[in-house]
Amino acid sequence: MRKILSLSVLLLALALCGTPLLAKEYTGTMQQIKKSGTLKIGYRKAQPPISFVDQKGSPAGYSIDLGKAIAKEIGQELGREINIVYLPVDSNNRFQALNDGSIDLLCGATTKTLSRMEKVDFTQLTFVTGAAFLVPQGSDIANHFDGKKLGVVRSTTTENHLQAMLKKTGVKADVVLMKNSEEGLKKLESGALDAFAADQVVLIGLALSSGNPGGFKILPNLFSFEPFALALRRNDADLKLAADRALSRLYRSKKILKIYEKWFGQFAKPTSAYRAMIMLNATPE
């Protein structure tokens, strides 16, 4: 009897060893990437150093590097090389580009909000900043905003925060809506604007890209809290997991600090809020 049982156990073990493990079934975007080998990344062309076009005409910046890390993670998980296709988007069409399938992942300076989560999903946080004003060096606008022309990009959270701040303080300023940050910088340089409002990190990039960083200053007071994240389609669970895994590994290994140093190190050190973000989002496996 024991010999029969031993033989049965042996045959069962051999049968199990000879049965291939079922391959993981992916859904949504990950299923498409597995077939095509392509990840479509949307990016902003004029938000340095977060997302911009470099002198070679290629997408570059902090968020672009995070997108590359996510593509590498996906490639390792799927066991194949992943090709990245970049598509420029703007503040008006970026979420639509996600939902209509033009892009799979939005890598820019995008603030994560609950209202936006009705339209798209977000990864773990990737940056923390706040809205501020860029003004010409020597400007005394900090003492009186009444009657001044304040530029801000249309359809952004900064526009909402600016309008709310002016209403709360009773300041009568002229809010001028811009198509993008690049237009705001040009109008500020020409004198058509007295100040340009955007996320502080975006303003730093604009000043550096102007060719005359010393000609500008950023007012010290922030008037909003802006938590950045990468966006993807709602309920795209497998892609979100791959993206969050890549980000968590960057945070746990502290490799994210090398990426920060690459893009911000020459003019800013990681803030306490940024370091807290790293700790809180270093999700274990």
NORPE-V705730 format. One record per pair of residues at least 12 apart in sequence whose ideal C-beta (glycine too) atoms are under 10 Angstrom apart, sorted by sequence separation. I is the first residue (numbers start at 1). J is the second residue. D is the distance in whole Angstrom. If there is no record, write none. Layout:
# NORPE-V705730
i | j | d
I | J | D
I | J | D
This chain:
# NORPE-V705730
i | j | d
48 | 60 | 8
49 | 61 | 5
50 | 62 | 5
51 | 63 | 5
52 | 64 | 9
70 | 82 | 9
71 | 83 | 8
72 | 84 | 10
94 | 106 | 6
110 | 122 | 8
112 | 124 | 9
133 | 145 | 9
150 | 162 | 7
163 | 175 | 7
184 | 196 | 4
204 | 216 | 10
206 | 218 | 10
48 | 61 | 6
49 | 62 | 6
50 | 63 | 5
51 | 64 | 6
71 | 84 | 5
89 | 102 | 8
112 | 125 | 7
135 | 148 | 10
162 | 175 | 6
183 | 196 | 9
184 | 197 | 8
185 | 198 | 10
203 | 216 | 8
230 | 243 | 6
257 | 270 | 7
45 | 59 | 8
47 | 61 | 7
48 | 62 | 9
49 | 63 | 9
50 | 64 | 8
68 | 82 | 10
70 | 84 | 10
89 | 103 | 7
94 | 108 | 7
106 | 120 | 8
112 | 126 | 9
184 | 198 | 7
203 | 217 | 10
204 | 218 | 7
229 | 243 | 10
230 | 244 | 10
256 | 270 | 9
260 | 274 | 7
44 | 59 | 9
47 | 62 | 10
49 | 64 | 10
51 | 66 | 10
87 | 102 | 6
88 | 103 | 10
95 | 110 | 9
133 | 148 | 10
135 | 150 | 10
178 | 193 | 9
181 | 196 | 8
203 | 218 | 5
260 | 275 | 10
43 | 59 | 5
47 | 63 | 8
50 | 66 | 10
51 | 67 | 9
68 | 84 | 7
87 | 103 | 5
94 | 110 | 7
106 | 122 | 9
107 | 123 | 10
110 | 126 | 9
111 | 127 | 10
150 | 166 | 8
159 | 175 | 8
176 | 192 | 8
203 | 219 | 9
42 | 59 | 10
43 | 60 | 9
44 | 61 | 9
67 | 84 | 7
86 | 103 | 9
87 | 104 | 10
89 | 106 | 7
91 | 108 | 9
106 | 123 | 10
109 | 126 | 10
110 | 127 | 10
133 | 150 | 7
134 | 151 | 9
176 | 193 | 6
181 | 198 | 6
230 | 247 | 8
257 | 274 | 9
41 | 59 | 8
43 | 61 | 8
85 | 103 | 9
89 | 107 | 10
90 | 108 | 10
91 | 109 | 10
105 | 123 | 8
109 | 127 | 8
111 | 129 | 9
133 | 151 | 9
159 | 177 | 7
176 | 194 | 10
178 | 196 | 8
181 | 199 | 9
184 | 202 | 10
185 | 203 | 9
188 | 206 | 9
200 | 218 | 6
229 | 247 | 9
256 | 274 | 9
257 | 275 | 9
260 | 278 | 9
44 | 63 | 8
67 | 86 | 9
85 | 104 | 9
87 | 106 | 10
89 | 108 | 8
91 | 110 | 9
107 | 126 | 9
133 | 152 | 10
159 | 178 | 9
174 | 193 | 9
178 | 197 | 10
184 | 203 | 9
200 | 219 | 10
43 | 63 | 7
44 | 64 | 10
64 | 84 | 9
84 | 104 | 10
88 | 108 | 10
99 | 119 | 7
109 | 129 | 8
111 | 131 | 10
145 | 165 | 9
146 | 166 | 10
174 | 194 | 9
176 | 196 | 9
178 | 198 | 9
185 | 205 | 10
196 | 216 | 9
198 | 218 | 10
200 | 220 | 10
43 | 64 | 6
84 | 105 | 9
86 | 107 | 9
95 | 116 | 7
98 | 119 | 8
99 | 120 | 7
131 | 152 | 9
145 | 166 | 8
150 | 171 | 9
156 | 177 | 10
173 | 194 | 8
181 | 202 | 6
185 | 206 | 5
189 | 210 | 7
256 | 277 | 9
257 | 278 | 8
41 | 63 | 9
64 | 86 | 8
98 | 120 | 6
154 | 176 | 10
155 | 177 | 9
156 | 178 | 9
173 | 195 | 9
175 | 197 | 9
181 | 203 | 8
184 | 206 | 8
185 | 207 | 8
188 | 210 | 9
189 | 211 | 10
197 | 219 | 10
200 | 222 | 6
256 | 278 | 6
41 | 64 | 8
84 | 107 | 10
96 | 119 | 9
98 | 121 | 9
146 | 169 | 10
148 | 171 | 9
150 | 173 | 5
151 | 174 | 10
152 | 175 | 6
154 | 177 | 4
158 | 181 | 10
189 | 212 | 8
199 | 222 | 9
43 | 67 | 8
95 | 119 | 5
96 | 120 | 10
145 | 169 | 8
146 | 170 | 9
147 | 171 | 9
148 | 172 | 9
149 | 173 | 7
150 | 174 | 7
151 | 175 | 8
152 | 176 | 8
153 | 177 | 7
154 | 178 | 7
155 | 179 | 10
156 | 180 | 10
181 | 205 | 8
182 | 206 | 8
185 | 209 | 8
186 | 210 | 9
195 | 219 | 8
200 | 224 | 10
202 | 226 | 10
254 | 278 | 8
41 | 66 | 10
42 | 67 | 9
59 | 84 | 9
95 | 120 | 5
131 | 156 | 9
146 | 171 | 6
147 | 172 | 7
148 | 173 | 5
149 | 174 | 5
150 | 175 | 5
151 | 176 | 5
152 | 177 | 7
153 | 178 | 5
154 | 179 | 7
156 | 181 | 10
181 | 206 | 6
185 | 210 | 6
199 | 224 | 8
201 | 226 | 9
256 | 281 | 9
41 | 67 | 5
94 | 120 | 9
131 | 157 | 8
132 | 158 | 9
145 | 171 | 5
146 | 172 | 5
147 | 173 | 7
148 | 174 | 7
149 | 175 | 8
150 | 176 | 7
151 | 177 | 8
152 | 178 | 7
153 | 179 | 7
154 | 180 | 9
189 | 215 | 8
197 | 223 | 8
200 | 226 | 8
251 | 277 | 8
252 | 278 | 9
256 | 282 | 9
41 | 68 | 9
59 | 86 | 5
131 | 158 | 5
144 | 171 | 9
145 | 172 | 9
146 | 173 | 7
147 | 174 | 7
148 | 175 | 10
149 | 176 | 5
151 | 178 | 5
153 | 180 | 6
182 | 209 | 9
188 | 215 | 10
189 | 216 | 9
197 | 224 | 9
199 | 226 | 5
201 | 228 | 8
251 | 278 | 5
252 | 279 | 10
39 | 67 | 8
58 | 86 | 8
59 | 87 | 9
130 | 158 | 9
131 | 159 | 9
145 | 173 | 5
146 | 174 | 10
153 | 181 | 6
181 | 209 | 10
188 | 216 | 8
198 | 226 | 10
250 | 278 | 9
251 | 279 | 8
254 | 282 | 9
39 | 68 | 10
41 | 70 | 9
59 | 88 | 8
131 | 160 | 10
133 | 162 | 9
144 | 173 | 10
145 | 174 | 10
152 | 181 | 10
153 | 182 | 10
199 | 228 | 8
251 | 280 | 9
252 | 281 | 9
253 | 282 | 9
41 | 71 | 8
74 | 104 | 10
131 | 161 | 5
151 | 181 | 9
153 | 183 | 8
251 | 281 | 5
252 | 282 | 4
39 | 70 | 8
74 | 105 | 10
130 | 161 | 9
131 | 162 | 7
153 | 184 | 7
185 | 216 | 9
247 | 278 | 10
250 | 281 | 9
251 | 282 | 4
252 | 283 | 8
39 | 71 | 5
141 | 173 | 10
151 | 183 | 8
152 | 184 | 7
165 | 197 | 9
250 | 282 | 9
251 | 283 | 8
252 | 284 | 8
38 | 71 | 10
53 | 86 | 10
71 | 104 | 10
151 | 184 | 4
248 | 281 | 7
249 | 282 | 9
252 | 285 | 9
70 | 104 | 10
71 | 105 | 9
131 | 165 | 9
150 | 184 | 10
151 | 185 | 9
247 | 281 | 7
248 | 282 | 6
249 | 283 | 9
39 | 74 | 6
53 | 88 | 8
70 | 105 | 7
151 | 186 | 10
162 | 197 | 5
247 | 282 | 9
248 | 283 | 4
39 | 75 | 9
151 | 187 | 6
161 | 197 | 8
162 | 198 | 10
247 | 283 | 8
248 | 284 | 8
249 | 285 | 9
37 | 74 | 10
51 | 88 | 9
67 | 104 | 10
70 | 107 | 9
151 | 188 | 7
244 | 281 | 8
248 | 285 | 8
33 | 71 | 9
37 | 75 | 9
51 | 89 | 10
67 | 105 | 6
149 | 187 | 9
159 | 197 | 8
245 | 283 | 8
66 | 105 | 9
67 | 106 | 9
68 | 107 | 9
149 | 188 | 10
158 | 197 | 6
159 | 198 | 10
244 | 283 | 7
34 | 74 | 9
67 | 107 | 4
158 | 198 | 6
245 | 285 | 8
33 | 74 | 6
37 | 78 | 8
66 | 107 | 6
67 | 108 | 10
116 | 157 | 9
151 | 192 | 8
152 | 193 | 10
156 | 197 | 9
158 | 199 | 6
33 | 75 | 9
46 | 88 | 9
63 | 105 | 10
65 | 107 | 9
115 | 157 | 9
149 | 191 | 10
151 | 193 | 4
156 | 198 | 8
157 | 199 | 9
34 | 77 | 9
35 | 78 | 10
37 | 80 | 6
39 | 82 | 5
40 | 83 | 10
41 | 84 | 6
42 | 85 | 10
43 | 86 | 6
45 | 88 | 5
63 | 106 | 9
64 | 107 | 6
149 | 192 | 7
150 | 193 | 7
151 | 194 | 9
152 | 195 | 9
153 | 196 | 9
156 | 199 | 9
30 | 74 | 7
33 | 77 | 10
34 | 78 | 5
37 | 81 | 7
38 | 82 | 7
39 | 83 | 7
40 | 84 | 8
41 | 85 | 7
42 | 86 | 8
43 | 87 | 8
44 | 88 | 7
45 | 89 | 9
46 | 90 | 9
47 | 91 | 10
63 | 107 | 4
64 | 108 | 9
113 | 157 | 6
149 | 193 | 5
150 | 194 | 7
151 | 195 | 7
152 | 196 | 7
153 | 197 | 9
158 | 202 | 9
29 | 74 | 10
33 | 78 | 7
34 | 79 | 9
37 | 82 | 6
38 | 83 | 5
39 | 84 | 5
40 | 85 | 5
41 | 86 | 5
42 | 87 | 5
43 | 88 | 6
44 | 89 | 7
45 | 90 | 8
62 | 107 | 9
63 | 108 | 6
111 | 156 | 8
112 | 157 | 10
115 | 160 | 10
148 | 193 | 9
149 | 194 | 5
150 | 195 | 5
151 | 196 | 4
152 | 197 | 4
153 | 198 | 7
34 | 80 | 8
36 | 82 | 9
37 | 83 | 6
38 | 84 | 8
39 | 85 | 7
40 | 86 | 8
41 | 87 | 7
42 | 88 | 7
43 | 89 | 7
44 | 90 | 7
61 | 107 | 8
62 | 108 | 10
63 | 109 | 7
110 | 156 | 10
111 | 157 | 5
148 | 194 | 4
149 | 195 | 8
150 | 196 | 8
151 | 197 | 7
152 | 198 | 7
153 | 199 | 10
156 | 202 | 10
227 | 273 | 9
30 | 77 | 8
33 | 80 | 9
36 | 83 | 8
38 | 85 | 6
39 | 86 | 10
40 | 87 | 6
42 | 89 | 4
44 | 91 | 8
61 | 108 | 9
62 | 109 | 9
63 | 110 | 8
109 | 156 | 9
110 | 157 | 9
111 | 158 | 8
113 | 160 | 9
134 | 181 | 9
147 | 194 | 9
148 | 195 | 7
149 | 196 | 10
150 | 197 | 6
151 | 198 | 9
30 | 78 | 8
34 | 82 | 10
41 | 89 | 10
42 | 90 | 10
59 | 107 | 8
61 | 109 | 9
225 | 273 | 9
33 | 82 | 7
36 | 85 | 10
109 | 158 | 10
111 | 160 | 10
139 | 188 | 10
145 | 194 | 8
153 | 202 | 9
228 | 277 | 9
33 | 83 | 10
44 | 94 | 8
111 | 161 | 10
134 | 184 | 8
145 | 195 | 8
227 | 277 | 8
26 | 77 | 9
42 | 93 | 9
43 | 94 | 9
134 | 185 | 8
26 | 78 | 8
42 | 94 | 6
136 | 188 | 7
229 | 281 | 10
24 | 77 | 9
42 | 95 | 10
70 | 123 | 8
135 | 188 | 8
136 | 189 | 8
141 | 194 | 5
142 | 195 | 9
24 | 78 | 9
134 | 188 | 7
141 | 195 | 6
169 | 223 | 10
213 | 267 | 8
42 | 97 | 5
51 | 106 | 9
133 | 188 | 10
136 | 191 | 8
139 | 194 | 7
168 | 223 | 10
42 | 98 | 7
51 | 107 | 6
52 | 108 | 10
139 | 195 | 7
40 | 97 | 9
50 | 107 | 9
51 | 108 | 4
66 | 123 | 9
136 | 193 | 10
166 | 223 | 10
40 | 98 | 10
50 | 108 | 6
51 | 109 | 6
135 | 193 | 9
136 | 194 | 8
165 | 223 | 5
205 | 263 | 9
208 | 266 | 8
50 | 109 | 4
51 | 110 | 9
134 | 193 | 9
135 | 194 | 7
136 | 195 | 9
164 | 223 | 9
165 | 224 | 8
204 | 263 | 10
205 | 264 | 9
208 | 267 | 7
42 | 102 | 7
43 | 103 | 9
49 | 109 | 10
50 | 110 | 9
66 | 126 | 6
95 | 155 | 10
135 | 195 | 5
164 | 224 | 9
204 | 264 | 8
207 | 267 | 9
40 | 101 | 8
42 | 103 | 4
47 | 108 | 6
48 | 109 | 10
66 | 127 | 9
92 | 153 | 10
94 | 155 | 10
133 | 194 | 9
134 | 195 | 7
135 | 196 | 8
161 | 222 | 10
162 | 223 | 7
40 | 102 | 7
41 | 103 | 6
42 | 104 | 8
43 | 105 | 9
44 | 106 | 9
47 | 109 | 5
91 | 153 | 6
92 | 154 | 7
93 | 155 | 10
133 | 195 | 4
134 | 196 | 5
161 | 223 | 6
162 | 224 | 8
201 | 263 | 9
204 | 266 | 10
205 | 267 | 10
40 | 103 | 5
41 | 104 | 7
42 | 105 | 7
43 | 106 | 8
44 | 107 | 8
45 | 108 | 10
47 | 110 | 10
63 | 126 | 7
90 | 153 | 9
91 | 154 | 7
92 | 155 | 6
132 | 195 | 10
133 | 196 | 7
134 | 197 | 8
161 | 224 | 4
201 | 264 | 7
204 | 267 | 6
39 | 103 | 9
40 | 104 | 5
41 | 105 | 5
42 | 106 | 5
43 | 107 | 5
44 | 108 | 4
62 | 126 | 8
63 | 127 | 8
90 | 154 | 9
91 | 155 | 5
132 | 196 | 10
133 | 197 | 5
134 | 198 | 7
160 | 224 | 9
161 | 225 | 9
204 | 268 | 7
39 | 104 | 6
40 | 105 | 7
41 | 106 | 8
42 | 107 | 7
43 | 108 | 6
44 | 109 | 7
62 | 127 | 7
90 | 155 | 9
91 | 156 | 6
132 | 197 | 7
133 | 198 | 9
158 | 223 | 9
161 | 226 | 9
38 | 104 | 9
39 | 105 | 7
41 | 107 | 5
42 | 108 | 7
44 | 110 | 9
91 | 157 | 10
131 | 197 | 6
132 | 198 | 8
134 | 200 | 9
158 | 224 | 7
41 | 108 | 10
91 | 158 | 10
131 | 198 | 7
132 | 199 | 8
133 | 200 | 9
157 | 224 | 7
201 | 268 | 8
42 | 110 | 10
91 | 159 | 9
131 | 199 | 6
132 | 200 | 4
134 | 202 | 9
135 | 203 | 10
157 | 225 | 10
158 | 226 | 8
200 | 268 | 9
29 | 98 | 10
32 | 101 | 9
129 | 198 | 10
130 | 199 | 7
131 | 200 | 7
132 | 201 | 9
134 | 203 | 4
157 | 226 | 7
129 | 199 | 5
130 | 200 | 6
132 | 202 | 9
133 | 203 | 8
134 | 204 | 9
137 | 207 | 10
156 | 226 | 10
33 | 104 | 7
128 | 199 | 10
129 | 200 | 5
130 | 201 | 9
131 | 202 | 9
132 | 203 | 6
29 | 101 | 9
32 | 104 | 8
109 | 181 | 9
127 | 199 | 9
129 | 201 | 5
131 | 203 | 9
132 | 204 | 9
134 | 206 | 6
128 | 201 | 9
129 | 202 | 8
134 | 207 | 7
30 | 104 | 9
127 | 201 | 7
129 | 203 | 9
29 | 104 | 5
129 | 204 | 9
137 | 212 | 9
142 | 217 | 10
28 | 104 | 9
29 | 105 | 8
50 | 126 | 9
134 | 210 | 10
137 | 213 | 10
50 | 127 | 7
137 | 214 | 7
138 | 215 | 9
139 | 216 | 9
142 | 219 | 5
137 | 215 | 5
139 | 217 | 7
141 | 219 | 8
142 | 220 | 9
50 | 129 | 9
136 | 215 | 7
137 | 216 | 6
138 | 217 | 8
142 | 221 | 8
136 | 216 | 6
137 | 217 | 5
139 | 219 | 9
135 | 216 | 7
136 | 217 | 8
134 | 216 | 6
135 | 217 | 6
134 | 217 | 8
135 | 218 | 8
133 | 217 | 9
134 | 218 | 6
135 | 219 | 6
133 | 218 | 7
134 | 219 | 8
132 | 218 | 5
133 | 219 | 4
91 | 178 | 10
92 | 179 | 9
132 | 219 | 6
133 | 220 | 10
91 | 179 | 8
92 | 180 | 10
111 | 199 | 8
132 | 220 | 8
133 | 221 | 9
90 | 179 | 7
91 | 180 | 7
109 | 198 | 8
132 | 221 | 7
133 | 222 | 10
90 | 180 | 6
91 | 181 | 10
109 | 199 | 6
131 | 221 | 10
132 | 222 | 5
133 | 223 | 8
130 | 221 | 9
131 | 222 | 6
132 | 223 | 7
109 | 201 | 7
130 | 222 | 3
131 | 223 | 5
132 | 224 | 9
109 | 202 | 6
129 | 222 | 8
130 | 223 | 7
131 | 224 | 4
108 | 202 | 10
130 | 224 | 5
131 | 225 | 9
129 | 224 | 9
130 | 225 | 5
131 | 226 | 6
109 | 205 | 9
129 | 225 | 8
130 | 226 | 5
128 | 225 | 8
129 | 226 | 5
130 | 227 | 10
128 | 226 | 7
129 | 227 | 8
127 | 226 | 8
128 | 227 | 5
129 | 228 | 7
127 | 227 | 8
128 | 228 | 7
126 | 227 | 9
127 | 228 | 4
125 | 227 | 5
126 | 228 | 5
127 | 229 | 8
125 | 228 | 7
126 | 229 | 5
125 | 229 | 5
126 | 230 | 6
122 | 227 | 9
123 | 228 | 10
124 | 229 | 7
125 | 230 | 10
47 | 153 | 9
122 | 228 | 9
123 | 229 | 5
124 | 230 | 9
46 | 153 | 10
122 | 229 | 4
123 | 230 | 4
121 | 229 | 9
122 | 230 | 7
123 | 231 | 8
121 | 230 | 10
122 | 231 | 6
123 | 232 | 7
121 | 231 | 7
122 | 232 | 7
120 | 231 | 5
121 | 232 | 5
117 | 229 | 10
119 | 231 | 9
120 | 232 | 7
121 | 233 | 7
122 | 234 | 10
111 | 224 | 9
113 | 226 | 9
116 | 229 | 10
120 | 233 | 6
121 | 234 | 5
111 | 225 | 9
112 | 226 | 9
113 | 227 | 9
117 | 231 | 9
119 | 233 | 9
120 | 234 | 6
121 | 235 | 7
111 | 226 | 5
112 | 227 | 5
116 | 231 | 8
119 | 234 | 7
121 | 236 | 6
110 | 226 | 9
111 | 227 | 6
112 | 228 | 7
113 | 229 | 10
118 | 234 | 8
120 | 236 | 9
121 | 237 | 9
123 | 239 | 9
124 | 240 | 9
109 | 226 | 8
110 | 227 | 10
111 | 228 | 6
112 | 229 | 4
117 | 234 | 8
123 | 240 | 7
126 | 243 | 10
110 | 228 | 6
111 | 229 | 8
112 | 230 | 9
121 | 239 | 9
122 | 240 | 8
123 | 241 | 10
109 | 228 | 6
110 | 229 | 7
112 | 231 | 8
121 | 240 | 6
123 | 242 | 10
124 | 243 | 8
108 | 228 | 8
110 | 230 | 7
111 | 231 | 10
123 | 243 | 5
124 | 244 | 5
110 | 231 | 5
122 | 243 | 9
123 | 244 | 6
124 | 245 | 10
126 | 247 | 7
108 | 230 | 8
121 | 243 | 10
122 | 244 | 10
124 | 246 | 10
125 | 247 | 9
106 | 229 | 9
107 | 230 | 6
108 | 231 | 8
123 | 246 | 9
124 | 247 | 5
106 | 230 | 6
107 | 231 | 9
123 | 247 | 6
124 | 248 | 7
126 | 250 | 9
105 | 230 | 6
106 | 231 | 4
123 | 248 | 10
126 | 251 | 10
105 | 231 | 7
106 | 232 | 7
125 | 251 | 10
105 | 232 | 5
106 | 233 | 10
124 | 251 | 8
103 | 231 | 9
104 | 232 | 7
105 | 233 | 9
52 | 181 | 9
103 | 232 | 9
104 | 233 | 8
127 | 256 | 10
52 | 182 | 9
103 | 233 | 9
126 | 256 | 9
105 | 236 | 10
101 | 233 | 8
104 | 236 | 8
46 | 179 | 10
47 | 180 | 8
48 | 181 | 9
98 | 231 | 6
100 | 233 | 10
126 | 259 | 10
127 | 260 | 9
46 | 180 | 5
47 | 181 | 6
48 | 182 | 10
97 | 231 | 10
98 | 232 | 7
99 | 233 | 6
105 | 239 | 7
45 | 180 | 8
46 | 181 | 5
47 | 182 | 9
98 | 233 | 5
99 | 234 | 8
104 | 239 | 7
105 | 240 | 10
44 | 180 | 8
45 | 181 | 10
46 | 182 | 4
95 | 231 | 7
98 | 234 | 9
44 | 181 | 8
45 | 182 | 8
46 | 183 | 8
94 | 231 | 8
127 | 264 | 10
44 | 182 | 10
46 | 184 | 9
95 | 233 | 10
98 | 236 | 9
105 | 243 | 7
46 | 185 | 8
62 | 201 | 8
104 | 243 | 10
129 | 271 | 9
62 | 205 | 9
128 | 271 | 7
130 | 273 | 9
61 | 205 | 8
128 | 272 | 10
129 | 273 | 9
128 | 273 | 5
129 | 274 | 9
127 | 273 | 10
128 | 274 | 6
127 | 274 | 7
128 | 275 | 10
128 | 276 | 8
50 | 199 | 8
125 | 274 | 10
128 | 277 | 5
52 | 202 | 10
127 | 277 | 7
128 | 278 | 10
47 | 198 | 8
50 | 201 | 6
51 | 202 | 9
126 | 277 | 8
47 | 199 | 9
49 | 201 | 8
50 | 202 | 7
125 | 277 | 5
48 | 201 | 9
49 | 202 | 9
52 | 205 | 7
124 | 277 | 9
125 | 278 | 9
47 | 201 | 9
48 | 202 | 8
50 | 204 | 10
51 | 205 | 9
52 | 206 | 10
47 | 202 | 5
49 | 204 | 7
50 | 205 | 7
125 | 280 | 8
126 | 281 | 8
46 | 202 | 9
48 | 204 | 8
49 | 205 | 5
124 | 280 | 9
125 | 281 | 6
48 | 205 | 3
49 | 206 | 10
52 | 209 | 7
124 | 281 | 4
44 | 202 | 9
47 | 205 | 7
48 | 206 | 7
123 | 281 | 9
124 | 282 | 9
46 | 205 | 9
47 | 206 | 8
48 | 207 | 10
49 | 208 | 7
124 | 283 | 7
46 | 206 | 8
48 | 208 | 7
49 | 209 | 9
70 | 230 | 8
48 | 209 | 5
77 | 238 | 9
70 | 232 | 10
46 | 209 | 8
67 | 230 | 7
66 | 230 | 7
74 | 238 | 10
77 | 241 | 9
78 | 242 | 9
63 | 228 | 8
74 | 239 | 8
77 | 242 | 6
62 | 228 | 9
63 | 229 | 10
76 | 242 | 9
63 | 230 | 7
75 | 242 | 10
73 | 241 | 10
74 | 242 | 5
77 | 245 | 8
70 | 239 | 9
73 | 242 | 6
74 | 243 | 8
76 | 245 | 10
77 | 246 | 10
73 | 243 | 8
76 | 246 | 9
71 | 242 | 9
73 | 244 | 10
74 | 245 | 9
70 | 242 | 7
71 | 243 | 10
73 | 245 | 6
74 | 246 | 8
70 | 243 | 5
73 | 246 | 4
69 | 243 | 9
70 | 244 | 9
72 | 246 | 7
73 | 247 | 9
70 | 245 | 9
71 | 246 | 9
73 | 248 | 10
67 | 243 | 9
70 | 246 | 4
73 | 249 | 7
66 | 243 | 9
69 | 246 | 5
70 | 247 | 7
73 | 250 | 10
50 | 228 | 8
68 | 246 | 9
69 | 247 | 8
67 | 246 | 9
66 | 246 | 8
69 | 249 | 8
70 | 250 | 10
66 | 247 | 7
69 | 250 | 6
66 | 250 | 8
65 | 250 | 9
69 | 255 | 8
69 | 256 | 9
42 | 230 | 10
41 | 230 | 9
42 | 231 | 8
66 | 256 | 8
69 | 259 | 8
65 | 256 | 10
68 | 259 | 10
65 | 258 | 9
66 | 259 | 7
62 | 256 | 10
65 | 259 | 5
65 | 260 | 10
63 | 259 | 10
62 | 259 | 6
65 | 262 | 7
61 | 259 | 10
62 | 260 | 7
65 | 263 | 8
64 | 263 | 10
39 | 239 | 9
62 | 262 | 8
63 | 263 | 9
61 | 262 | 10
62 | 263 | 5
61 | 263 | 6
62 | 264 | 7
29 | 232 | 7
39 | 242 | 10
60 | 263 | 9
28 | 232 | 9
29 | 233 | 7
34 | 238 | 10
28 | 233 | 7
33 | 238 | 9
28 | 234 | 10
30 | 236 | 8
33 | 239 | 8
28 | 235 | 7
29 | 236 | 5
30 | 237 | 9
31 | 238 | 8
32 | 239 | 9
27 | 235 | 9
28 | 236 | 4
29 | 237 | 10
30 | 238 | 4
31 | 239 | 10
27 | 236 | 8
28 | 237 | 7
29 | 238 | 7
30 | 239 | 5
33 | 242 | 9
27 | 237 | 7
28 | 238 | 6
29 | 239 | 4
30 | 240 | 9
26 | 237 | 10
27 | 238 | 6
28 | 239 | 6
29 | 240 | 9
30 | 241 | 9
26 | 238 | 5
27 | 239 | 9
28 | 240 | 9
30 | 242 | 7
25 | 238 | 9
26 | 239 | 9
29 | 242 | 9
49 | 262 | 9
50 | 263 | 8
24 | 238 | 9
49 | 263 | 4
50 | 264 | 10
48 | 263 | 8
49 | 264 | 6
26 | 242 | 9
49 | 266 | 10
49 | 267 | 9
49 | 268 | 10
